[in-house]
Amino acid sequence: MFSQVVAEMEVESQDVHKDTAPQTTGTSSERRSTKKKSDRARGDRGRNRFPEEVYRITEISPSGEPLAPLEALPKFRAAIGWLVKEEFDITWSDWSMVPEGKRKNCWTRLCTKFIFPEGTEGLVKGHVMKQLAISFRGYRHDMNKKWLQKGRDPTKRYPITAEQWARFSVIKNSDDSKAKSQAASRLAKKNKYHHHLGTGGYKTKIPKWRAEDEAKRREGKLALTDIVPERSANWLRARKANTESDEISCPDEIKPVAEKVLEATNLEKTGAFKSQRERDSLSHALGNKIIFSILFE
Protein backbone atom coordinates (compact mmCIF):
# COMPACT_ATOMS: atom_id res chain seq x y z
CA MET A 1 0.00 0.00 0.00
CA PHE A 2 2.85 2.36 0.81
CA SER A 3 4.37 2.22 -2.68
CA GLN A 4 0.95 2.81 -4.24
CA VAL A 5 0.33 5.91 -2.15
CA VAL A 6 3.78 7.27 -2.91
CA ALA A 7 3.22 6.76 -6.63
CA GLU A 8 -0.07 8.59 -6.44
CA MET A 9 1.64 11.50 -4.72
CA GLU A 10 4.36 11.68 -7.40
CA VAL A 11 6.56 10.96 -5.97
CA GLU A 12 26.50 11.97 22.55
CA SER A 13 30.53 11.46 23.08
CA GLN A 14 32.18 14.78 23.51
CA ASP A 15 35.40 15.23 21.56
CA VAL A 16 38.31 15.49 23.92
CA HIS A 17 41.31 17.56 22.83
CA LYS A 18 44.71 16.00 23.17
CA ASP A 19 45.89 18.59 25.63
CA THR A 20 42.90 17.90 27.94
CA ALA A 21 42.59 14.15 27.46
CA PRO A 22 42.86 12.20 30.71
CA GLN A 23 46.21 10.46 31.02
CA THR A 24 46.16 6.74 31.75
CA THR A 25 49.14 4.98 33.23
CA GLY A 26 47.67 1.53 33.86
CA THR A 27 48.45 -1.39 31.63
CA SER A 28 45.82 -2.97 29.39
CA SER A 29 45.55 -5.91 31.76
CA GLU A 30 44.96 -3.53 34.67
CA ARG A 31 42.21 -1.79 32.74
CA ARG A 32 40.56 -5.10 31.86
CA SER A 33 40.71 -6.10 35.51
CA THR A 34 39.05 -2.85 36.54
CA LYS A 35 36.32 -3.33 33.97
CA LYS A 36 35.48 -6.78 35.27
CA LYS A 37 34.79 -5.34 38.70
CA SER A 38 32.20 -2.89 37.40
CA ASP A 39 28.79 -3.10 39.06
CA ARG A 40 26.99 -1.98 35.90
CA ALA A 41 24.26 -4.38 34.85
CA ARG A 42 23.37 -5.00 31.24
CA GLY A 43 21.37 -2.04 29.94
CA ASP A 44 22.66 0.38 32.61
CA ARG A 45 23.79 3.79 31.42
CA GLY A 46 26.98 5.32 32.67
CA ARG A 47 26.71 8.06 35.27
CA ASN A 48 26.09 11.61 34.14
CA ARG A 49 29.11 13.88 34.36
CA PHE A 50 29.33 17.55 35.18
CA PRO A 51 30.98 19.45 32.30
CA GLU A 52 34.60 20.49 32.64
CA GLU A 53 34.34 23.16 29.95
CA VAL A 54 32.18 26.29 29.94
CA TYR A 55 29.49 26.54 27.25
CA ARG A 56 27.88 29.71 25.95
CA ILE A 57 24.22 29.15 25.07
CA THR A 58 23.25 31.27 22.07
CA GLU A 59 19.55 30.54 21.62
CA ILE A 60 16.69 30.09 24.09
CA SER A 61 13.13 28.94 23.36
CA PRO A 62 10.10 30.93 24.61
CA SER A 63 9.80 28.37 27.42
CA GLY A 64 13.41 28.87 28.51
CA GLU A 65 14.88 25.75 26.94
CA PRO A 66 18.41 26.09 25.48
CA LEU A 67 18.37 25.41 21.73
CA ALA A 68 21.88 26.18 20.53
CA PRO A 69 24.67 25.38 20.03
CA LEU A 70 23.79 21.73 19.50
CA GLU A 71 27.02 20.44 21.03
CA ALA A 72 26.11 22.09 24.36
CA LEU A 73 22.65 20.54 24.67
CA PRO A 74 23.63 17.00 25.75
CA LYS A 75 26.10 18.52 28.22
CA PHE A 76 23.32 20.66 29.63
CA ARG A 77 21.00 17.67 30.11
CA ALA A 78 23.80 15.58 31.62
CA ALA A 79 24.62 18.37 34.07
CA ILE A 80 21.03 18.45 35.31
CA GLY A 81 21.06 14.68 35.84
CA TRP A 82 24.37 14.90 37.67
CA LEU A 83 23.14 17.68 39.95
CA VAL A 84 20.04 15.70 40.90
CA LYS A 85 22.16 12.77 42.04
CA GLU A 86 24.68 14.95 43.86
CA GLU A 87 22.31 17.34 45.58
CA PHE A 88 19.05 15.47 46.26
CA ASP A 89 18.19 12.92 48.93
CA ILE A 90 16.66 9.84 47.31
CA THR A 91 14.25 9.48 50.24
CA TRP A 92 12.46 12.71 49.32
CA SER A 93 9.23 11.46 47.78
CA ASP A 94 8.87 14.19 45.15
CA TRP A 95 9.93 17.66 44.00
CA SER A 96 7.85 19.42 46.66
CA MET A 97 10.19 18.05 49.35
CA VAL A 98 13.34 19.49 47.76
CA PRO A 99 14.49 22.41 49.96
CA GLU A 100 14.73 25.82 48.36
CA GLY A 101 18.43 25.97 49.26
CA LYS A 102 19.10 22.81 47.24
CA ARG A 103 17.26 24.21 44.23
CA LYS A 104 19.26 27.44 44.37
CA ASN A 105 22.51 25.53 44.73
CA CYS A 106 21.74 23.50 41.59
CA TRP A 107 21.10 26.69 39.62
CA THR A 108 24.26 28.36 40.94
CA ARG A 109 26.43 25.36 40.03
CA LEU A 110 24.85 25.09 36.59
CA CYS A 111 25.63 28.74 35.89
CA THR A 112 29.33 28.07 36.46
CA LYS A 113 29.38 25.94 33.31
CA PHE A 114 26.70 27.52 31.12
CA ILE A 115 26.46 31.18 30.12
CA PHE A 116 23.00 32.22 28.99
CA PRO A 117 22.03 35.18 26.76
CA GLU A 118 21.64 38.41 28.68
CA GLY A 119 18.17 38.90 30.06
CA THR A 120 17.12 35.23 29.77
CA GLU A 121 18.36 33.95 33.12
CA GLY A 122 14.94 34.04 34.78
CA LEU A 123 13.31 32.21 31.89
CA VAL A 124 16.04 29.57 31.78
CA LYS A 125 15.91 29.10 35.54
CA GLY A 126 12.21 28.26 35.34
CA HIS A 127 12.96 25.64 32.69
CA VAL A 128 15.83 24.22 34.74
CA MET A 129 13.62 23.81 37.81
CA LYS A 130 11.11 21.81 35.74
CA GLN A 131 13.86 19.61 34.32
CA LEU A 132 15.32 19.00 37.77
CA ALA A 133 11.90 17.81 38.93
CA ILE A 134 11.53 15.49 35.93
CA SER A 135 15.05 14.14 36.33
CA PHE A 136 14.53 13.55 40.07
CA ARG A 137 11.39 11.54 39.37
CA GLY A 138 13.21 9.47 36.77
CA TYR A 139 16.17 8.94 39.10
CA ARG A 140 13.98 7.56 41.89
CA HIS A 141 12.13 5.36 39.40
CA ASP A 142 15.39 3.88 38.10
CA MET A 143 16.72 3.32 41.59
CA ASN A 144 13.61 1.33 42.42
CA LYS A 145 13.29 -0.64 39.18
CA LYS A 146 16.93 -1.29 38.31
CA TRP A 147 18.45 -1.52 41.76
CA LEU A 148 16.02 -2.13 44.61
CA GLN A 149 13.78 -4.62 42.81
CA LYS A 150 16.85 -6.52 41.60
CA GLY A 151 18.53 -6.66 45.01
CA ARG A 152 21.44 -4.47 43.94
CA ASP A 153 23.31 -2.00 46.14
CA PRO A 154 23.95 1.44 44.54
CA THR A 155 25.78 2.98 47.49
CA LYS A 156 29.23 2.39 45.99
CA ARG A 157 28.31 3.89 42.64
CA TYR A 158 26.00 6.77 43.54
CA PRO A 159 26.14 9.39 46.32
CA ILE A 160 23.63 7.44 48.43
CA THR A 161 24.38 6.46 52.02
CA ALA A 162 23.49 3.06 53.45
CA GLU A 163 20.98 4.76 55.73
CA GLN A 164 19.28 6.54 52.82
CA TRP A 165 19.10 3.31 50.85
CA ALA A 166 17.53 1.47 53.79
CA ARG A 167 14.90 4.19 54.19
CA PHE A 168 14.24 4.23 50.44
CA SER A 169 13.69 0.46 50.56
CA VAL A 170 11.12 0.81 53.34
CA ILE A 171 9.30 3.57 51.45
CA LYS A 172 9.17 1.66 48.16
CA ASN A 173 8.03 -1.56 49.82
CA SER A 174 5.09 0.11 51.54
CA ASP A 175 1.56 -0.76 50.40
CA ASP A 176 0.88 2.83 49.34
CA SER A 177 4.00 2.99 47.16
CA LYS A 178 3.22 -0.37 45.54
CA ALA A 179 -0.31 0.77 44.70
CA LYS A 180 1.00 3.94 43.04
CA SER A 181 3.60 1.93 41.12
CA GLN A 182 0.97 -0.47 39.79
CA ALA A 183 -1.25 2.42 38.70
CA ALA A 184 1.67 4.04 36.87
CA SER A 185 2.53 0.73 35.21
CA ARG A 186 -1.02 0.34 33.90
CA LEU A 187 -0.89 3.85 32.49
CA ALA A 188 2.47 3.24 30.79
CA LYS A 189 1.14 0.12 29.07
CA LYS A 190 -1.40 2.26 27.24
CA ASN A 191 1.47 3.69 25.19
CA LYS A 192 1.73 1.06 22.46
CA TYR A 193 4.22 2.91 20.28
CA HIS A 194 7.52 3.46 22.04
CA HIS A 195 10.05 5.78 20.43
CA HIS A 196 13.80 5.26 19.97
CA LEU A 197 15.00 8.83 20.39
CA GLY A 198 17.42 8.53 23.27
CA THR A 199 17.92 11.18 25.93
CA GLY A 200 18.11 14.08 23.46
CA GLY A 201 14.51 13.66 22.34
CA TYR A 202 13.05 15.25 19.23
CA LYS A 203 14.94 18.52 19.58
CA THR A 204 18.29 16.95 18.76
CA LYS A 205 16.92 14.61 16.08
CA ILE A 206 14.88 17.08 14.05
CA PRO A 207 17.87 19.11 12.71
CA LYS A 208 19.55 15.83 11.67
CA TRP A 209 16.38 14.57 9.98
CA ARG A 210 15.97 17.83 8.07
CA ALA A 211 19.56 17.63 6.86
CA GLU A 212 19.04 14.01 5.79
CA ASP A 213 15.90 15.01 3.88
CA GLU A 214 17.75 17.74 2.01
CA ALA A 215 20.55 15.32 1.15
CA LYS A 216 18.03 12.85 -0.28
CA ARG A 217 16.40 15.54 -2.40
CA ARG A 218 19.76 16.58 -3.81
CA GLU A 219 20.25 12.95 -4.82
CA GLY A 220 16.86 12.94 -6.51
CA LYS A 221 15.35 10.69 -3.86
CA LEU A 222 12.09 11.00 -1.99
CA ALA A 223 12.20 12.19 1.64
CA LEU A 224 9.61 11.17 4.20
CA THR A 225 8.49 14.80 4.56
CA ASP A 226 7.70 14.81 0.83
CA ILE A 227 5.02 12.22 1.57
CA VAL A 228 3.54 13.26 4.92
CA PRO A 229 3.64 16.44 7.07
CA GLU A 230 6.75 16.96 9.17
CA ARG A 231 5.08 16.29 12.53
CA SER A 232 3.79 12.94 11.29
CA ALA A 233 7.11 12.17 9.63
CA ASN A 234 8.99 12.88 12.85
CA TRP A 235 6.67 10.62 14.87
CA LEU A 236 7.22 7.80 12.36
CA ARG A 237 10.99 8.30 12.20
CA ALA A 238 11.21 8.22 15.98
CA ARG A 239 9.87 4.69 15.60
CA LYS A 240 12.33 3.67 12.87
CA ALA A 241 10.31 4.54 9.76
CA ASN A 242 12.11 5.84 6.67
CA THR A 243 11.95 5.91 2.88
CA GLU A 244 13.71 3.33 0.75
CA SER A 245 13.52 3.29 -3.05
CA ASP A 246 10.65 5.79 -2.99
CA GLU A 247 8.67 3.65 -0.55
CA ILE A 248 7.97 4.00 3.16
CA SER A 249 9.65 1.38 5.28
CA CYS A 250 8.63 0.89 8.91
CA PRO A 251 8.28 -1.80 11.58
CA ASP A 252 5.12 -3.90 11.42
CA GLU A 253 3.78 -2.57 14.73
CA ILE A 254 3.42 0.99 13.40
CA LYS A 255 2.22 0.15 9.88
CA PRO A 256 -1.46 0.70 10.80
CA VAL A 257 -0.57 4.18 12.06
CA ALA A 258 1.49 4.93 8.94
CA GLU A 259 -1.39 3.86 6.70
CA LYS A 260 -3.83 6.16 8.50
CA VAL A 261 -1.35 9.04 8.32
CA LEU A 262 -1.12 8.56 4.56
CA GLU A 263 -4.90 8.29 4.32
CA ALA A 264 -5.44 11.59 6.13
CA THR A 265 -2.64 13.27 4.14
CA ASN A 266 -4.33 12.29 0.85
CA LEU A 267 -7.69 13.51 2.10
CA GLU A 268 -6.10 16.83 2.99
CA LYS A 269 -4.69 17.15 -0.53
CA THR A 270 -8.19 16.76 -1.97
CA GLY A 271 -9.64 19.26 0.49
CA ALA A 272 -11.73 16.66 2.32
CA PHE A 273 -9.79 17.25 5.53
CA LYS A 274 -8.12 20.33 6.95
CA SER A 275 -5.42 20.15 9.62
CA GLN A 276 -5.94 22.48 12.58
CA ARG A 277 -3.26 22.31 15.27
CA GLU A 278 -3.89 19.04 17.12
CA ARG A 279 -6.44 17.97 14.50
CA ASP A 280 -3.93 16.71 11.95
CA SER A 281 -3.00 13.51 10.14
CA LEU A 282 -1.08 12.14 13.11
CA SER A 283 -3.95 12.75 15.54
CA HIS A 284 -6.25 10.97 13.11
CA ALA A 285 -3.90 8.02 12.87
CA LEU A 286 -3.56 7.73 16.63
CA GLY A 287 -7.28 8.24 17.25
CA ASN A 288 -6.79 11.14 19.61
CA LYS A 289 -10.41 12.12 20.26
CA ILE A 290 -11.05 13.08 16.65
CA ILE A 291 -14.07 11.91 14.67
CA PHE A 292 -13.53 11.54 10.96
CA SER A 293 -16.85 9.95 9.97
CA ILE A 294 -17.81 13.11 8.08
CA LEU A 295 -14.98 12.44 5.66
CA PHE A 296 -16.54 9.20 4.51
CA GLU A 297 -20.21 10.16 4.24
URJOBEL-V618702 format. One record per pair of residues at least 4 apart in sequence whose C-alpha atoms are under 7 Angstrom apart, sorted by the first residue. I is the first residue (numbers start at 1). GAP is how many residues later the second one is. Records with the same first field share a line. If there is no record, write none. Layout:
BEGIN
I->GAP, GAP
END
This chain:
BEGIN
1->4
2->4, 245, 246
3->4, 244
4->4
5->4
6->4, 5, 221, 241
7->4
11->211
12->62
16->4, 5
17->4
26->4, 5
27->4
28->4
29->4
30->4
31->4
32->4
33->4
34->4
40->4
48->30, 31, 33, 34
49->29, 30, 33
50->28, 29, 32
51->24, 28, 62
53->60
54->59, 60
55->17, 58, 59, 60
56->58, 59, 60
57->9, 11, 12, 57, 58, 59, 60
58->10, 11, 58, 59
59->7, 8, 9
60->4, 5, 6, 7
61->4, 5, 6
63->60, 64
64->59, 60, 62, 63
65->59, 62
72->4
73->4
74->4, 126
75->4
76->4
77->4
78->4
79->4
80->4, 52
81->4, 54
82->4
83->4, 23
84->4, 48, 51, 52
85->74
86->73
87->15
90->50, 74, 78
91->73, 76, 77
92->5
93->4
94->43
95->38
98->4
99->4
100->4
101->4
102->4
103->4
104->4
105->4
106->4
107->4
108->4
110->4
111->4
116->4, 5
120->4
121->4
122->4
123->4
124->4
125->4
126->4
127->4
128->4
129->4
130->4
131->4
132->4
133->4
134->4
135->4
136->4
137->4
138->4
139->4
140->4
141->4
142->4
143->4, 5
144->4, 5
145->4
146->4
147->4, 5, 6, 7
148->4, 21
154->4
155->4, 5, 6, 7
160->4, 5
161->4
162->4
163->4
164->4
165->4
166->4
167->4
168->4
169->4
170->4
171->6
172->5, 6
173->4, 5
174->4
175->4
176->4
177->4
178->4
179->4
180->4
181->4
182->4
183->4
184->4
185->4
186->4
194->45
195->43, 44
196->42, 43
197->4, 5, 41
200->4
201->4
202->4
205->4
206->4
207->4
208->4
209->4
210->4
211->4
212->4
213->4, 10
214->4
215->4
216->4, 5, 6, 7
217->4, 5, 6
221->25
222->4, 24
223->20
224->4, 9, 18, 19
225->4, 5, 8
228->4, 5, 34, 37
229->4
230->4
231->4
232->4, 49, 50
233->4
234->4
235->4
236->4, 5
237->4, 5
240->10, 11
241->8, 9, 10
242->6, 7, 8
243->4, 5, 6
244->4, 5
250->4, 5
251->4
254->4
255->4
256->4
257->4, 28, 29
258->4
259->4
260->4, 25
261->4, 20, 21, 24
262->4
263->4
264->4, 17
265->4, 16
266->4
267->4, 5, 6
268->4, 5, 6
272->23
275->4, 5
276->4
278->5
279->4
280->4
281->4
282->4
283->4, 5
284->4, 6
293->4
END
